[in-house]
Amino acid sequence: MSPDCHVQRAIGRGRLCGVWLGVWVQAVPHALRRHTLKRRHADAGLMEGVTTMVVVVTGGAGFIGSHLVDALVEAGHGVHVIDNLSTGARENLHPRALLHTLDIRSAQVRDMLQDVKPEVVFHQAAQVDVSRSLQDPAQDASVNITGTVNLLHACATSGVRKFIYASSCAVYGDAGNALIGENDPVAPISFYGVSKLTPEAYLRVFAALHGLRFTILRYANVYGPRQTARGEGGVVALFLDRLKRGQPIAIHGDGEQTRDFVYVGDVVRANLAALYRGDEEMVNVSTARGTSVNQLAARLRNLHGSPIAVVNTPPRPGDIRHSRLDNTRARTVLGFAPHYGMEGGLAATYAHVIGRGEK
Ligand SMILES: NC(=O)c1ccc[n+]([C@@H]2O[C@H](COP(=O)([O-])OP(=O)(O)OC[C@H]3O[C@@H](n4cnc5c(N)ncnc54)[C@H](O)[C@@H]3O)[C@@H](O)[C@H]2O)c1
């Protein structure tokens, strides 16, 4: 392990588990780890009855990444996280995951991967703010393109078997009200959309040249507990944050823009499925349903049980008018079907943020 790569063990009750996981991952031969984990895994009756592995989640202290880490740890996998904590938080991290506080652009990523020897890397880390990508396209490209290329190069030269990439509906741009399939043209309208799309092409070339397996998951607008108001899917988080503070919610434009809101638990399930399936595939992860921002506000009003003040602000540049993704391929390739509709997902998120306090 490089001297600068700090393995941050978790706080509180998880501290000891973190230490032991670290010692175990370092000391026990790979084959024996697999065997032991396989037994534990089968005993627990978790996930698909396959083996457990050592995996890396980049961006594992962030919104989606931290939920993915939780599920992977609970399934018995040895989970290492690469995160520079720029938008993520230590508190999000499962106590049994090991945090390596690193930037994905750093040369130390390769040392870390060669040390840890993960079978699979889930790449969630990114600059996710669409507005910021418009203000500072070079910074956006630096993290999302250069950072991903650095990570891919490190994976390809460190024996990583599979790379699971969190791409985005932003790659499609504004396709009208149509249901967008994976074969539809890509036409990003923000630099963020470009910087999420470009690594897909790099990934295919790394796969062809180095035999790295991959699955590309193009997420629709993800929402759920731990989301901050900053990211591209932040409207649910933003509205809930305002409600919590007793402030009016701001609707950009006429509020008739629609989004395909997919609950974070469903996105995690798509990632877990990609551990075992979907090699060399690119799939949308979505509900295939559109909800307008006005409809979202109305649903929140119902949940809240009291009137919500609304202010209308000008439309934001780079914002897509409609976005709704076909998920037929994810159903076929990954066996994926969303478990949460807007009602259930929003109720769960509301309960976390407002009902019982954020976790
Ligand atoms: N939230 C959505 O609606 C949505 C939709 C489509 C795609 N995605 C993609 O899903 C992934 C996760 O998004 P999220 O909403 O959880 O965002 P997030 O900001 O909560 O998580 C991103 C994580 O990456 C880390 N990170 C950022 N730059 C880094 C760097 N240079 N080096 C190391 N770590 C770095 C952050 O600290 C954070 O923990 C991203 O790749 C994003 O593009 C998100």
The ligand as an ORCA input file, in Angstrom:
! r2SCAN-3c Opt
* xyz 0 1
  N     -27.731     10.789     -8.993
  C     -28.220     10.581    -10.194
  O     -29.386     10.838    -10.473
  C     -27.357      9.972    -11.279
  C     -27.938      9.769    -12.536
  C     -27.151      9.212    -13.541
  C     -25.844      8.836    -13.293
  N     -25.311      9.073    -12.063
  C     -23.924      8.672    -11.828
  O     -23.872      7.895    -10.647
  C     -22.630      8.085     -9.994
  C     -22.836      8.424     -8.521
  O     -23.530      9.667     -8.441
  P     -24.115     10.218     -7.059
  O     -25.409     10.863     -7.362
  O     -24.047      9.171     -6.013
  O     -23.077     11.398     -6.757
  P     -22.280     11.770     -5.407
  O     -21.687     13.119     -5.633
  O     -23.130     11.561     -4.209
  O     -21.138     10.663     -5.389
  C     -19.935     10.814     -6.109
  C     -18.813     10.357     -5.201
  O     -17.590     10.436     -5.940
  C     -16.597     11.067     -5.124
  N     -15.664     11.728     -6.037
  C     -15.907     12.809     -6.825
  N     -14.803     13.135     -7.506
  C     -13.844     12.241     -7.151
  C     -12.481     12.058     -7.502
  N     -11.877     12.868     -8.376
  N     -11.798     11.045     -6.943
  C     -12.396     10.213     -6.045
  N     -13.671     10.349     -5.664
  C     -14.393     11.335     -6.209
  C     -17.367     12.042     -4.251
  O     -16.684     12.409     -3.067
  C     -18.631     11.248     -3.960
  O     -18.479     10.437     -2.821
  C     -21.898      9.160    -10.793
  O     -20.995      8.513    -11.662
  C     -22.988      9.838    -11.588
  O     -22.509     10.389    -12.792
  C     -26.027      9.638    -11.060
*
